[in-house]
Amino acid sequence: MFFAVRLGHEVIEMQDVKNAVGKLVCRIDTRMGIVEIIHKGCKTLICFQSDGTVRVVNSETEQP
């Protein structure tokens, strides 16, 4: 399954990654080099930069 997420000014497509029992572990975008983890109301974005560094962005998820 794919989701569209806005990061800055660009919309990226996220693919679900599930574990052996079918639970969602994270979502990834291999084109942009982004891993998104949402756990207990906190969102962590791990962004792999073109210069070899990694940028980690933490935020609270929006409540419906």
C-alpha atoms as an extended CHARMM CRD file, in Angstrom:
* protein
*
        64  EXT
         1         1  MET       CA              0.0000000000        0.0000000000        0.0000000000  PROA      1               0.0000000000
         2         2  PHE       CA              1.2570000000        3.4890000000       -0.8070000000  PROA      2               0.0000000000
         3         3  PHE       CA              0.5800000000        6.7440000000        1.0080000000  PROA      3               0.0000000000
         4         4  ALA       CA              1.3360000000       10.2730000000       -0.1300000000  PROA      4               0.0000000000
         5         5  VAL       CA              3.1240000000       12.3960000000        2.4580000000  PROA      5               0.0000000000
         6         6  ARG       CA              4.2010000000       16.0210000000        2.1040000000  PROA      6               0.0000000000
         7         7  LEU       CA              7.7710000000       16.6890000000        3.1840000000  PROA      7               0.0000000000
         8         8  GLY       CA              8.6480000000       20.3300000000        2.6510000000  PROA      8               0.0000000000
         9         9  HSD       CA              7.3340000000       21.1860000000       -0.8130000000  PROA      9               0.0000000000
        10        10  GLU       CA              7.5530000000       17.7060000000       -2.3180000000  PROA      10              0.0000000000
        11        11  VAL       CA              4.9680000000       14.9160000000       -2.1170000000  PROA      11              0.0000000000
        12        12  ILE       CA              6.5130000000       11.4970000000       -1.5780000000  PROA      12              0.0000000000
        13        13  GLU       CA              4.9700000000        8.0410000000       -1.8030000000  PROA      13              0.0000000000
        14        14  MET       CA              5.4320000000        5.8270000000        1.2430000000  PROA      14              0.0000000000
        15        15  GLN       CA              5.3330000000        2.0230000000        1.1030000000  PROA      15              0.0000000000
        16        16  ASP       CA              4.2280000000        0.0060000000        4.1440000000  PROA      16              0.0000000000
        17        17  VAL       CA              6.7150000000       -2.3970000000        5.7570000000  PROA      17              0.0000000000
        18        18  LYS       CA              5.0940000000       -5.1020000000        7.8870000000  PROA      18              0.0000000000
        19        19  ASN       CA              6.5880000000       -7.7280000000       10.1800000000  PROA      19              0.0000000000
        20        20  ALA       CA              6.0090000000      -11.5020000000       10.0710000000  PROA      20              0.0000000000
        21        21  VAL       CA              2.5960000000      -11.2410000000       11.7850000000  PROA      21              0.0000000000
        22        22  GLY       CA              1.3480000000       -8.4570000000        9.5290000000  PROA      22              0.0000000000
        23        23  LYS       CA              1.7830000000       -5.4990000000       11.8790000000  PROA      23              0.0000000000
        24        24  LEU       CA              2.9440000000       -2.2070000000       10.3890000000  PROA      24              0.0000000000
        25        25  VAL       CA              6.5660000000       -1.5370000000       11.3990000000  PROA      25              0.0000000000
        26        26  CYS       CA              7.3370000000        1.5730000000        9.3530000000  PROA      26              0.0000000000
        27        27  ARG       CA              6.8210000000        3.2070000000        5.9740000000  PROA      27              0.0000000000
        28        28  ILE       CA              9.6120000000        3.8550000000        3.4870000000  PROA      28              0.0000000000
        29        29  ASP       CA             10.3280000000        5.8260000000        0.3540000000  PROA      29              0.0000000000
        30        30  THR       CA             13.3580000000        4.3170000000       -1.3720000000  PROA      30              0.0000000000
        31        31  ARG       CA             13.4580000000        7.0730000000       -4.0050000000  PROA      31              0.0000000000
        32        32  MET       CA             13.8350000000        9.8440000000       -1.4090000000  PROA      32              0.0000000000
        33        33  GLY       CA             15.6800000000        7.6970000000        1.1770000000  PROA      33              0.0000000000
        34        34  ILE       CA             13.1340000000        8.2560000000        3.9660000000  PROA      34              0.0000000000
        35        35  VAL       CA             11.9390000000        5.9300000000        6.7340000000  PROA      35              0.0000000000
        36        36  GLU       CA              8.8730000000        6.9740000000        8.7790000000  PROA      36              0.0000000000
        37        37  ILE       CA              8.1390000000        5.3680000000       12.1520000000  PROA      37              0.0000000000
        38        38  ILE       CA              5.0360000000        6.2670000000       14.1570000000  PROA      38              0.0000000000
        39        39  HSD       CA              4.8270000000        4.9060000000       17.6930000000  PROA      39              0.0000000000
        40        40  LYS       CA              2.6800000000        6.0140000000       20.6390000000  PROA      40              0.0000000000
        41        41  GLY       CA              1.8240000000        9.4070000000       19.1730000000  PROA      41              0.0000000000
        42        42  CYS       CA              5.3780000000       10.2700000000       18.0810000000  PROA      42              0.0000000000
        43        43  LYS       CA              6.5860000000       10.3680000000       14.4780000000  PROA      43              0.0000000000
        44        44  THR       CA             10.2460000000        9.8480000000       13.5720000000  PROA      44              0.0000000000
        45        45  LEU       CA             11.4870000000       10.5490000000       10.0570000000  PROA      45              0.0000000000
        46        46  ILE       CA             14.9150000000        9.1690000000        9.1870000000  PROA      46              0.0000000000
        47        47  CYS       CA             16.2230000000       10.8870000000        6.0540000000  PROA      47              0.0000000000
        48        48  PHE       CA             19.3210000000        9.5690000000        4.2930000000  PROA      48              0.0000000000
        49        49  GLN       CA             21.1000000000       12.5550000000        2.7070000000  PROA      49              0.0000000000
        50        50  SER       CA             23.0460000000       12.4650000000       -0.5740000000  PROA      50              0.0000000000
        51        51  ASP       CA             26.2760000000       13.4060000000        1.2700000000  PROA      51              0.0000000000
        52        52  GLY       CA             26.0920000000       10.2210000000        3.3870000000  PROA      52              0.0000000000
        53        53  THR       CA             24.7210000000       11.8530000000        6.5310000000  PROA      53              0.0000000000
        54        54  VAL       CA             21.4370000000       10.9930000000        8.2150000000  PROA      54              0.0000000000
        55        55  ARG       CA             18.8960000000       13.5740000000        9.3850000000  PROA      55              0.0000000000
        56        56  VAL       CA             16.4070000000       12.5420000000       12.0990000000  PROA      56              0.0000000000
        57        57  VAL       CA             13.2450000000       14.6010000000       12.6070000000  PROA      57              0.0000000000
        58        58  ASN       CA             10.9760000000       13.8880000000       15.5960000000  PROA      58              0.0000000000
        59        59  SER       CA              7.4800000000       15.2970000000       16.0370000000  PROA      59              0.0000000000
        60        60  GLU       CA              4.1410000000       14.5330000000       17.6110000000  PROA      60              0.0000000000
        61        61  THR       CA              1.5230000000       13.0230000000       15.3060000000  PROA      61              0.0000000000
        62        62  GLU       CA             -1.6220000000       14.9590000000       14.5880000000  PROA      62              0.0000000000
        63        63  GLN       CA             -4.6780000000       13.7120000000       16.4610000000  PROA      63              0.0000000000
        64        64  PRO       CA             -7.8560000000       13.2030000000       14.3580000000  PROA      64              0.0000000000
